[in-house]
Amino acid sequence: MRLTVRHETVYRYSEAVAYAIQTLRLTPRPHDGLAVLRWSVAAETPKPLPEFVDGFGNLVHCHATNRPHISATVLVDGEVETRDTYGVVSGAPEPLPPLFYLNHTPLTAASTAIAALEHEGARGADPLARMTALMDAVRARLGDRAGPTNSAIAADAALAIGAGVCQDHAHVFIAAARALGVPARYVGGYLWTGEDRQDHEASHAWAEAWLDGIGWVGFDPSNRTRPTACHIRTAVGLDYWSAAPVRGIRRGPATATLAVKVQVVRTGADQ
């Protein structure tokens, strides 16, 4: 199917900011099941934003403003063509070996609670069945509720709260998979929910696990499914912080308010 994406991020500051810089991981890279037809990441400047490829293989844009300003805007506008690969990801840039993704981070550290979930949920006759069961267990233990958590909450803390959003679901799945010795990574991107022309306040996140004999396979605990043609993959990392869609620093004491509008629209039929 063909999907178009429009994603606007606006920062407004309480007073003028002298300098700010952001890294933007907002661009999908082609792989089997996803072709990029057009894509742009722009800011207030008429000049194209500098770009580079990071160590995870993500295409990253750099947005820097070296003058006093009270707001900053980033606008993503693009179109992709997708097909369902049943969650299997192949043909994507892979600069790192799968075993790298066994590394724990503060957001995906193992704990007693994670170990209990791991033994409770990861059941099955083969790796795919075990990871599917783990995905279902994560979603059963974590409700879908905005508010209780934020991007700095670790997997075990989210599990203790018993609620969270897609990034929490992904972190818990990743922590449990790594505890089982299965390489797993965080995935950021977009999701067509079937509701065209509806604005959302965030992009989407899920996880991928490396399964012997198959390769990288995606798992979306929030929706209890493997990624489909409705998913658009834009960045991978060890956790949210290494795959964050927008991350930066600014100079000065100003506080910021953030407004995000994400619209994913289906523009073509299944292929």
ChimeraX commands (.cxc) that place a marker at each C-alpha (Angstrom):
marker #1 position 0.00,0.00,0.00 radius 0.5
marker #1 position 1.01,3.62,-0.34 radius 0.5
marker #1 position 1.18,5.74,2.79 radius 0.5
marker #1 position 1.87,9.44,3.15 radius 0.5
marker #1 position 3.23,10.95,6.35 radius 0.5
marker #1 position 3.08,14.49,7.63 radius 0.5
marker #1 position 4.74,15.03,11.00 radius 0.5
marker #1 position 5.08,18.49,12.53 radius 0.5
marker #1 position 7.09,19.14,15.70 radius 0.5
marker #1 position 6.99,22.64,17.20 radius 0.5
marker #1 position 9.02,23.85,20.18 radius 0.5
marker #1 position 8.03,27.13,21.80 radius 0.5
marker #1 position 10.32,28.70,24.41 radius 0.5
marker #1 position 9.44,30.88,27.40 radius 0.5
marker #1 position 12.19,33.30,26.37 radius 0.5
marker #1 position 14.67,33.65,23.54 radius 0.5
marker #1 position 17.12,30.77,23.15 radius 0.5
marker #1 position 20.57,31.74,21.88 radius 0.5
marker #1 position 21.49,28.37,20.41 radius 0.5
marker #1 position 19.90,24.95,19.89 radius 0.5
marker #1 position 20.87,21.80,18.05 radius 0.5
marker #1 position 18.83,18.67,17.36 radius 0.5
marker #1 position 19.44,15.30,15.75 radius 0.5
marker #1 position 16.46,14.02,13.78 radius 0.5
marker #1 position 15.98,10.30,13.12 radius 0.5
marker #1 position 12.86,10.69,11.05 radius 0.5
marker #1 position 13.70,9.16,7.68 radius 0.5
marker #1 position 12.96,5.58,6.61 radius 0.5
marker #1 position 15.64,3.65,4.78 radius 0.5
marker #1 position 14.55,1.22,2.07 radius 0.5
marker #1 position 14.37,-2.49,2.84 radius 0.5
marker #1 position 12.41,-5.49,1.60 radius 0.5
marker #1 position 8.80,-4.45,2.07 radius 0.5
marker #1 position 9.38,-0.69,2.09 radius 0.5
marker #1 position 10.25,1.64,-0.79 radius 0.5
marker #1 position 10.70,5.36,-0.21 radius 0.5
marker #1 position 8.93,7.29,-2.99 radius 0.5
marker #1 position 9.69,10.75,-1.63 radius 0.5
marker #1 position 10.74,12.09,1.75 radius 0.5
marker #1 position 11.86,15.40,3.19 radius 0.5
marker #1 position 12.83,16.68,6.62 radius 0.5
marker #1 position 12.83,20.46,6.78 radius 0.5
marker #1 position 13.08,23.33,9.28 radius 0.5
marker #1 position 12.69,27.11,9.14 radius 0.5
marker #1 position 15.83,27.53,7.07 radius 0.5
marker #1 position 15.46,27.32,3.28 radius 0.5
marker #1 position 18.71,25.35,3.11 radius 0.5
marker #1 position 18.63,21.56,3.23 radius 0.5
marker #1 position 19.48,20.15,6.65 radius 0.5
marker #1 position 22.89,18.42,6.90 radius 0.5
marker #1 position 22.62,14.66,7.14 radius 0.5
marker #1 position 24.75,11.68,8.08 radius 0.5
marker #1 position 24.38,7.95,8.78 radius 0.5
marker #1 position 24.89,6.97,12.42 radius 0.5
marker #1 position 26.45,3.80,13.81 radius 0.5
marker #1 position 23.10,1.97,13.76 radius 0.5
marker #1 position 22.57,2.67,10.06 radius 0.5
marker #1 position 19.95,5.38,10.64 radius 0.5
marker #1 position 19.80,8.42,8.36 radius 0.5
marker #1 position 20.09,11.42,10.69 radius 0.5
marker #1 position 19.46,15.10,9.96 radius 0.5
marker #1 position 21.00,17.88,12.01 radius 0.5
marker #1 position 18.95,20.98,12.84 radius 0.5
marker #1 position 20.98,23.81,14.41 radius 0.5
marker #1 position 19.87,27.40,15.09 radius 0.5
marker #1 position 22.71,29.74,16.08 radius 0.5
marker #1 position 20.72,32.91,16.75 radius 0.5
marker #1 position 18.17,34.06,19.33 radius 0.5
marker #1 position 14.81,32.41,18.65 radius 0.5
marker #1 position 11.60,31.69,20.55 radius 0.5
marker #1 position 10.37,28.73,18.51 radius 0.5
marker #1 position 11.64,25.92,16.31 radius 0.5
marker #1 position 9.75,23.75,13.85 radius 0.5
marker #1 position 10.60,20.48,12.12 radius 0.5
marker #1 position 8.35,19.21,9.35 radius 0.5
marker #1 position 8.44,15.72,7.83 radius 0.5
marker #1 position 6.61,15.14,4.56 radius 0.5
marker #1 position 6.92,11.87,2.71 radius 0.5
marker #1 position 5.40,8.94,0.89 radius 0.5
marker #1 position 6.32,5.26,0.94 radius 0.5
marker #1 position 5.09,2.05,-0.62 radius 0.5
marker #1 position 4.88,-0.95,1.69 radius 0.5
marker #1 position 4.00,-4.63,1.58 radius 0.5
marker #1 position 3.49,-7.15,4.34 radius 0.5
marker #1 position 6.55,-9.27,5.16 radius 0.5
marker #1 position 5.01,-10.78,8.31 radius 0.5
marker #1 position 7.40,-8.76,10.43 radius 0.5
marker #1 position 10.60,-10.10,8.84 radius 0.5
marker #1 position 13.09,-7.30,8.10 radius 0.5
marker #1 position 15.70,-7.98,5.43 radius 0.5
marker #1 position 17.64,-5.78,3.07 radius 0.5
marker #1 position 18.01,-2.96,5.60 radius 0.5
marker #1 position 21.39,-1.38,6.39 radius 0.5
marker #1 position 23.02,-3.53,9.08 radius 0.5
marker #1 position 26.38,-2.07,10.17 radius 0.5
marker #1 position 26.34,-3.95,13.49 radius 0.5
marker #1 position 26.27,-7.70,14.15 radius 0.5
marker #1 position 23.14,-9.08,15.85 radius 0.5
marker #1 position 25.06,-9.95,19.05 radius 0.5
marker #1 position 25.64,-6.23,19.65 radius 0.5
marker #1 position 21.97,-5.99,20.53 radius 0.5
marker #1 position 22.43,-8.18,23.59 radius 0.5
marker #1 position 23.87,-5.13,25.36 radius 0.5
marker #1 position 21.67,-3.87,28.16 radius 0.5
marker #1 position 21.15,-0.15,28.75 radius 0.5
marker #1 position 19.73,1.75,31.74 radius 0.5
marker #1 position 16.33,1.73,30.00 radius 0.5
marker #1 position 16.44,-1.99,29.22 radius 0.5
marker #1 position 18.25,-3.43,32.24 radius 0.5
marker #1 position 17.34,-6.88,33.49 radius 0.5
marker #1 position 15.66,-7.16,36.90 radius 0.5
marker #1 position 13.79,-9.68,39.03 radius 0.5
marker #1 position 10.49,-8.49,37.59 radius 0.5
marker #1 position 11.82,-8.75,34.03 radius 0.5
marker #1 position 13.11,-12.27,34.74 radius 0.5
marker #1 position 9.71,-13.31,36.09 radius 0.5
marker #1 position 8.02,-11.98,32.96 radius 0.5
marker #1 position 10.60,-13.70,30.80 radius 0.5
marker #1 position 9.89,-17.12,32.32 radius 0.5
marker #1 position 6.14,-16.49,32.41 radius 0.5
marker #1 position 5.77,-15.38,28.83 radius 0.5
marker #1 position 8.50,-16.81,26.63 radius 0.5
marker #1 position 6.99,-20.21,26.00 radius 0.5
marker #1 position 6.82,-22.08,22.74 radius 0.5
marker #1 position 8.30,-24.80,20.63 radius 0.5
marker #1 position 10.44,-22.53,18.47 radius 0.5
marker #1 position 12.03,-19.05,18.71 radius 0.5
marker #1 position 9.21,-17.34,16.78 radius 0.5
marker #1 position 6.55,-18.88,19.04 radius 0.5
marker #1 position 8.51,-17.91,22.16 radius 0.5
marker #1 position 8.92,-14.29,21.10 radius 0.5
marker #1 position 5.25,-14.12,20.11 radius 0.5
marker #1 position 4.27,-15.43,23.55 radius 0.5
marker #1 position 6.60,-12.89,25.16 radius 0.5
marker #1 position 4.97,-10.08,23.17 radius 0.5
marker #1 position 1.53,-11.16,24.39 radius 0.5
marker #1 position 2.77,-11.39,27.99 radius 0.5
marker #1 position 4.24,-7.88,27.86 radius 0.5
marker #1 position 0.98,-6.43,26.59 radius 0.5
marker #1 position -1.02,-8.34,29.19 radius 0.5
marker #1 position 1.12,-6.92,31.99 radius 0.5
marker #1 position 1.33,-3.35,30.68 radius 0.5
marker #1 position -1.84,-1.47,29.88 radius 0.5
marker #1 position -1.85,1.22,27.19 radius 0.5
marker #1 position -2.12,4.48,29.08 radius 0.5
marker #1 position -0.32,7.78,28.53 radius 0.5
marker #1 position 0.79,9.75,31.55 radius 0.5
marker #1 position 2.36,7.34,34.07 radius 0.5
marker #1 position 5.66,7.07,32.20 radius 0.5
marker #1 position 8.07,9.19,30.15 radius 0.5
marker #1 position 11.04,8.61,27.86 radius 0.5
marker #1 position 13.41,8.31,30.84 radius 0.5
marker #1 position 11.48,5.48,32.53 radius 0.5
marker #1 position 13.28,2.13,32.57 radius 0.5
marker #1 position 11.61,-1.14,31.61 radius 0.5
marker #1 position 11.40,-2.50,35.16 radius 0.5
marker #1 position 9.85,0.75,36.42 radius 0.5
marker #1 position 7.20,0.69,33.70 radius 0.5
marker #1 position 6.48,-2.94,34.55 radius 0.5
marker #1 position 6.04,-2.01,38.21 radius 0.5
marker #1 position 3.58,0.74,37.24 radius 0.5
marker #1 position 1.69,-1.70,35.04 radius 0.5
marker #1 position 0.93,0.83,32.34 radius 0.5
marker #1 position 2.69,2.79,29.67 radius 0.5
marker #1 position 2.87,3.66,26.01 radius 0.5
marker #1 position 4.45,1.99,23.01 radius 0.5
marker #1 position 8.02,2.85,23.98 radius 0.5
marker #1 position 7.50,1.23,27.40 radius 0.5
marker #1 position 6.08,-1.91,25.80 radius 0.5
marker #1 position 9.10,-2.04,23.49 radius 0.5
marker #1 position 11.59,-1.55,26.34 radius 0.5
marker #1 position 10.07,-4.32,28.45 radius 0.5
marker #1 position 10.02,-6.72,25.49 radius 0.5
marker #1 position 13.65,-5.88,24.67 radius 0.5
marker #1 position 14.84,-6.29,28.27 radius 0.5
marker #1 position 13.15,-9.69,28.58 radius 0.5
marker #1 position 14.38,-10.90,25.18 radius 0.5
marker #1 position 17.98,-9.97,25.99 radius 0.5
marker #1 position 17.68,-11.71,29.35 radius 0.5
marker #1 position 16.78,-14.83,27.36 radius 0.5
marker #1 position 19.90,-14.41,25.23 radius 0.5
marker #1 position 17.94,-13.15,22.21 radius 0.5
marker #1 position 19.35,-10.01,20.54 radius 0.5
marker #1 position 16.65,-7.32,20.46 radius 0.5
marker #1 position 16.47,-3.69,19.47 radius 0.5
marker #1 position 14.19,-0.67,19.65 radius 0.5
marker #1 position 12.43,0.54,16.50 radius 0.5
marker #1 position 10.93,3.97,15.95 radius 0.5
marker #1 position 8.58,4.84,13.13 radius 0.5
marker #1 position 5.03,5.50,12.07 radius 0.5
marker #1 position 1.82,3.48,12.01 radius 0.5
marker #1 position -1.26,3.82,9.84 radius 0.5
marker #1 position -4.11,3.05,12.21 radius 0.5
marker #1 position -6.81,2.89,9.56 radius 0.5
marker #1 position -8.10,6.35,10.50 radius 0.5
marker #1 position -7.16,8.70,7.67 radius 0.5
marker #1 position -6.96,12.44,8.28 radius 0.5
marker #1 position -6.74,12.00,12.04 radius 0.5
marker #1 position -3.91,13.78,13.85 radius 0.5
marker #1 position -1.94,11.86,16.47 radius 0.5
marker #1 position 0.27,13.29,19.18 radius 0.5
marker #1 position 3.18,10.91,18.72 radius 0.5
marker #1 position 4.88,8.55,16.33 radius 0.5
marker #1 position 5.06,4.82,17.07 radius 0.5
marker #1 position 7.58,2.34,18.49 radius 0.5
marker #1 position 8.04,-1.42,18.56 radius 0.5
marker #1 position 10.89,-3.95,18.80 radius 0.5
marker #1 position 12.80,-6.41,16.66 radius 0.5
marker #1 position 14.39,-9.69,17.76 radius 0.5
marker #1 position 17.06,-11.71,15.99 radius 0.5
marker #1 position 15.82,-15.27,15.46 radius 0.5
marker #1 position 18.19,-17.95,14.23 radius 0.5
marker #1 position 17.16,-19.24,10.83 radius 0.5
marker #1 position 14.92,-16.22,10.14 radius 0.5
marker #1 position 16.80,-13.00,10.92 radius 0.5
marker #1 position 15.35,-9.81,12.33 radius 0.5
marker #1 position 11.63,-10.07,13.10 radius 0.5
marker #1 position 9.49,-7.22,14.38 radius 0.5
marker #1 position 7.10,-7.42,17.35 radius 0.5
marker #1 position 4.62,-4.66,18.19 radius 0.5
marker #1 position 3.50,-5.38,21.77 radius 0.5
marker #1 position 1.20,-2.35,21.86 radius 0.5
marker #1 position -0.94,-3.91,19.14 radius 0.5
marker #1 position -0.08,-7.57,19.82 radius 0.5
marker #1 position 1.04,-8.10,16.26 radius 0.5
marker #1 position 4.07,-8.37,14.09 radius 0.5
marker #1 position 4.61,-5.24,11.97 radius 0.5
marker #1 position 2.55,-5.16,8.79 radius 0.5
marker #1 position 2.34,-2.98,5.70 radius 0.5
marker #1 position 0.85,-0.35,8.04 radius 0.5
marker #1 position 4.22,0.16,9.80 radius 0.5
marker #1 position 6.91,2.55,8.56 radius 0.5
marker #1 position 10.32,1.91,10.15 radius 0.5
marker #1 position 12.52,5.03,10.54 radius 0.5
marker #1 position 15.21,4.26,13.15 radius 0.5
marker #1 position 16.69,1.48,15.27 radius 0.5
marker #1 position 18.82,1.49,18.41 radius 0.5
marker #1 position 19.54,-0.20,21.70 radius 0.5
marker #1 position 16.68,1.77,23.27 radius 0.5
marker #1 position 14.63,4.95,22.88 radius 0.5
marker #1 position 17.57,7.28,23.43 radius 0.5
marker #1 position 19.63,5.88,20.57 radius 0.5
marker #1 position 16.65,5.88,18.18 radius 0.5
marker #1 position 14.78,8.99,19.40 radius 0.5
marker #1 position 13.03,10.82,16.55 radius 0.5
marker #1 position 14.11,14.22,17.92 radius 0.5
marker #1 position 16.87,14.75,20.46 radius 0.5
marker #1 position 18.85,17.88,21.23 radius 0.5
marker #1 position 20.20,20.51,23.57 radius 0.5
marker #1 position 19.75,24.26,23.88 radius 0.5
marker #1 position 21.59,27.09,25.58 radius 0.5
marker #1 position 19.83,29.25,28.14 radius 0.5
marker #1 position 17.33,29.01,31.02 radius 0.5
marker #1 position 14.18,28.98,28.90 radius 0.5
marker #1 position 11.57,26.30,29.38 radius 0.5
marker #1 position 9.92,24.70,26.35 radius 0.5
marker #1 position 6.50,23.49,25.38 radius 0.5
marker #1 position 6.17,20.86,22.68 radius 0.5
marker #1 position 3.39,20.34,20.16 radius 0.5
marker #1 position 3.41,17.31,17.86 radius 0.5
marker #1 position 1.01,16.42,15.06 radius 0.5
marker #1 position 1.42,13.16,13.16 radius 0.5
marker #1 position -0.83,12.21,10.26 radius 0.5
marker #1 position -0.43,8.95,8.34 radius 0.5
marker #1 position -2.77,8.53,5.38 radius 0.5
marker #1 position -3.33,5.63,3.03 radius 0.5
marker #1 position -3.17,6.79,-0.57 radius 0.5
marker #1 position -2.98,3.50,-2.48 radius 0.5
marker #1 position -4.24,-0.07,-2.44 radius 0.5
marker #1 position -2.44,-3.19,-1.25 radius 0.5
marker #1 position 0.20,-4.50,-3.65 radius 0.5
marker link #1:1,2 radius 0.2
marker link #1:2,3 radius 0.2
marker link #1:3,4 radius 0.2
marker link #1:4,5 radius 0.2
marker link #1:5,6 radius 0.2
marker link #1:6,7 radius 0.2
marker link #1:7,8 radius 0.2
marker link #1:8,9 radius 0.2
marker link #1:9,10 radius 0.2
marker link #1:10,11 radius 0.2
marker link #1:11,12 radius 0.2
marker link #1:12,13 radius 0.2
marker link #1:13,14 radius 0.2
marker link #1:14,15 radius 0.2
marker link #1:15,16 radius 0.2
marker link #1:16,17 radius 0.2
marker link #1:17,18 radius 0.2
marker link #1:18,19 radius 0.2
marker link #1:19,20 radius 0.2
marker link #1:20,21 radius 0.2
marker link #1:21,22 radius 0.2
marker link #1:22,23 radius 0.2
marker link #1:23,24 radius 0.2
marker link #1:24,25 radius 0.2
marker link #1:25,26 radius 0.2
marker link #1:26,27 radius 0.2
marker link #1:27,28 radius 0.2
marker link #1:28,29 radius 0.2
marker link #1:29,30 radius 0.2
marker link #1:30,31 radius 0.2
marker link #1:31,32 radius 0.2
marker link #1:32,33 radius 0.2
marker link #1:33,34 radius 0.2
marker link #1:34,35 radius 0.2
marker link #1:35,36 radius 0.2
marker link #1:36,37 radius 0.2
marker link #1:37,38 radius 0.2
marker link #1:38,39 radius 0.2
marker link #1:39,40 radius 0.2
marker link #1:40,41 radius 0.2
marker link #1:41,42 radius 0.2
marker link #1:42,43 radius 0.2
marker link #1:43,44 radius 0.2
marker link #1:44,45 radius 0.2
marker link #1:45,46 radius 0.2
marker link #1:46,47 radius 0.2
marker link #1:47,48 radius 0.2
marker link #1:48,49 radius 0.2
marker link #1:49,50 radius 0.2
marker link #1:50,51 radius 0.2
marker link #1:51,52 radius 0.2
marker link #1:52,53 radius 0.2
marker link #1:53,54 radius 0.2
marker link #1:54,55 radius 0.2
marker link #1:55,56 radius 0.2
marker link #1:56,57 radius 0.2
marker link #1:57,58 radius 0.2
marker link #1:58,59 radius 0.2
marker link #1:59,60 radius 0.2
marker link #1:60,61 radius 0.2
marker link #1:61,62 radius 0.2
marker link #1:62,63 radius 0.2
marker link #1:63,64 radius 0.2
marker link #1:64,65 radius 0.2
marker link #1:65,66 radius 0.2
marker link #1:66,67 radius 0.2
marker link #1:67,68 radius 0.2
marker link #1:68,69 radius 0.2
marker link #1:69,70 radius 0.2
marker link #1:70,71 radius 0.2
marker link #1:71,72 radius 0.2
marker link #1:72,73 radius 0.2
marker link #1:73,74 radius 0.2
marker link #1:74,75 radius 0.2
marker link #1:75,76 radius 0.2
marker link #1:76,77 radius 0.2
marker link #1:77,78 radius 0.2
marker link #1:78,79 radius 0.2
marker link #1:79,80 radius 0.2
marker link #1:80,81 radius 0.2
marker link #1:81,82 radius 0.2
marker link #1:82,83 radius 0.2
marker link #1:83,84 radius 0.2
marker link #1:84,85 radius 0.2
marker link #1:85,86 radius 0.2
marker link #1:86,87 radius 0.2
marker link #1:87,88 radius 0.2
marker link #1:88,89 radius 0.2
marker link #1:89,90 radius 0.2
marker link #1:90,91 radius 0.2
marker link #1:91,92 radius 0.2
marker link #1:92,93 radius 0.2
marker link #1:93,94 radius 0.2
marker link #1:94,95 radius 0.2
marker link #1:95,96 radius 0.2
marker link #1:96,97 radius 0.2
marker link #1:97,98 radius 0.2
marker link #1:98,99 radius 0.2
marker link #1:99,100 radius 0.2
marker link #1:100,101 radius 0.2
marker link #1:101,102 radius 0.2
marker link #1:102,103 radius 0.2
marker link #1:103,104 radius 0.2
marker link #1:104,105 radius 0.2
marker link #1:105,106 radius 0.2
marker link #1:106,107 radius 0.2
marker link #1:107,108 radius 0.2
marker link #1:108,109 radius 0.2
marker link #1:109,110 radius 0.2
marker link #1:110,111 radius 0.2
marker link #1:111,112 radius 0.2
marker link #1:112,113 radius 0.2
marker link #1:113,114 radius 0.2
marker link #1:114,115 radius 0.2
marker link #1:115,116 radius 0.2
marker link #1:116,117 radius 0.2
marker link #1:117,118 radius 0.2
marker link #1:118,119 radius 0.2
marker link #1:119,120 radius 0.2
marker link #1:120,121 radius 0.2
marker link #1:121,122 radius 0.2
marker link #1:122,123 radius 0.2
marker link #1:123,124 radius 0.2
marker link #1:124,125 radius 0.2
marker link #1:125,126 radius 0.2
marker link #1:126,127 radius 0.2
marker link #1:127,128 radius 0.2
marker link #1:128,129 radius 0.2
marker link #1:129,130 radius 0.2
marker link #1:130,131 radius 0.2
marker link #1:131,132 radius 0.2
marker link #1:132,133 radius 0.2
marker link #1:133,134 radius 0.2
marker link #1:134,135 radius 0.2
marker link #1:135,136 radius 0.2
marker link #1:136,137 radius 0.2
marker link #1:137,138 radius 0.2
marker link #1:138,139 radius 0.2
marker link #1:139,140 radius 0.2
marker link #1:140,141 radius 0.2
marker link #1:141,142 radius 0.2
marker link #1:142,143 radius 0.2
marker link #1:143,144 radius 0.2
marker link #1:144,145 radius 0.2
marker link #1:145,146 radius 0.2
marker link #1:146,147 radius 0.2
marker link #1:147,148 radius 0.2
marker link #1:148,149 radius 0.2
marker link #1:149,150 radius 0.2
marker link #1:150,151 radius 0.2
marker link #1:151,152 radius 0.2
marker link #1:152,153 radius 0.2
marker link #1:153,154 radius 0.2
marker link #1:154,155 radius 0.2
marker link #1:155,156 radius 0.2
marker link #1:156,157 radius 0.2
marker link #1:157,158 radius 0.2
marker link #1:158,159 radius 0.2
marker link #1:159,160 radius 0.2
marker link #1:160,161 radius 0.2
marker link #1:161,162 radius 0.2
marker link #1:162,163 radius 0.2
marker link #1:163,164 radius 0.2
marker link #1:164,165 radius 0.2
marker link #1:165,166 radius 0.2
marker link #1:166,167 radius 0.2
marker link #1:167,168 radius 0.2
marker link #1:168,169 radius 0.2
marker link #1:169,170 radius 0.2
marker link #1:170,171 radius 0.2
marker link #1:171,172 radius 0.2
marker link #1:172,173 radius 0.2
marker link #1:173,174 radius 0.2
marker link #1:174,175 radius 0.2
marker link #1:175,176 radius 0.2
marker link #1:176,177 radius 0.2
marker link #1:177,178 radius 0.2
marker link #1:178,179 radius 0.2
marker link #1:179,180 radius 0.2
marker link #1:180,181 radius 0.2
marker link #1:181,182 radius 0.2
marker link #1:182,183 radius 0.2
marker link #1:183,184 radius 0.2
marker link #1:184,185 radius 0.2
marker link #1:185,186 radius 0.2
marker link #1:186,187 radius 0.2
marker link #1:187,188 radius 0.2
marker link #1:188,189 radius 0.2
marker link #1:189,190 radius 0.2
marker link #1:190,191 radius 0.2
marker link #1:191,192 radius 0.2
marker link #1:192,193 radius 0.2
marker link #1:193,194 radius 0.2
marker link #1:194,195 radius 0.2
marker link #1:195,196 radius 0.2
marker link #1:196,197 radius 0.2
marker link #1:197,198 radius 0.2
marker link #1:198,199 radius 0.2
marker link #1:199,200 radius 0.2
marker link #1:200,201 radius 0.2
marker link #1:201,202 radius 0.2
marker link #1:202,203 radius 0.2
marker link #1:203,204 radius 0.2
marker link #1:204,205 radius 0.2
marker link #1:205,206 radius 0.2
marker link #1:206,207 radius 0.2
marker link #1:207,208 radius 0.2
marker link #1:208,209 radius 0.2
marker link #1:209,210 radius 0.2
marker link #1:210,211 radius 0.2
marker link #1:211,212 radius 0.2
marker link #1:212,213 radius 0.2
marker link #1:213,214 radius 0.2
marker link #1:214,215 radius 0.2
marker link #1:215,216 radius 0.2
marker link #1:216,217 radius 0.2
marker link #1:217,218 radius 0.2
marker link #1:218,219 radius 0.2
marker link #1:219,220 radius 0.2
marker link #1:220,221 radius 0.2
marker link #1:221,222 radius 0.2
marker link #1:222,223 radius 0.2
marker link #1:223,224 radius 0.2
marker link #1:224,225 radius 0.2
marker link #1:225,226 radius 0.2
marker link #1:226,227 radius 0.2
marker link #1:227,228 radius 0.2
marker link #1:228,229 radius 0.2
marker link #1:229,230 radius 0.2
marker link #1:230,231 radius 0.2
marker link #1:231,232 radius 0.2
marker link #1:232,233 radius 0.2
marker link #1:233,234 radius 0.2
marker link #1:234,235 radius 0.2
marker link #1:235,236 radius 0.2
marker link #1:236,237 radius 0.2
marker link #1:237,238 radius 0.2
marker link #1:238,239 radius 0.2
marker link #1:239,240 radius 0.2
marker link #1:240,241 radius 0.2
marker link #1:241,242 radius 0.2
marker link #1:242,243 radius 0.2
marker link #1:243,244 radius 0.2
marker link #1:244,245 radius 0.2
marker link #1:245,246 radius 0.2
marker link #1:246,247 radius 0.2
marker link #1:247,248 radius 0.2
marker link #1:248,249 radius 0.2
marker link #1:249,250 radius 0.2
marker link #1:250,251 radius 0.2
marker link #1:251,252 radius 0.2
marker link #1:252,253 radius 0.2
marker link #1:253,254 radius 0.2
marker link #1:254,255 radius 0.2
marker link #1:255,256 radius 0.2
marker link #1:256,257 radius 0.2
marker link #1:257,258 radius 0.2
marker link #1:258,259 radius 0.2
marker link #1:259,260 radius 0.2
marker link #1:260,261 radius 0.2
marker link #1:261,262 radius 0.2
marker link #1:262,263 radius 0.2
marker link #1:263,264 radius 0.2
marker link #1:264,265 radius 0.2
marker link #1:265,266 radius 0.2
marker link #1:266,267 radius 0.2
marker link #1:267,268 radius 0.2
marker link #1:268,269 radius 0.2
marker link #1:269,270 radius 0.2
marker link #1:270,271 radius 0.2
view
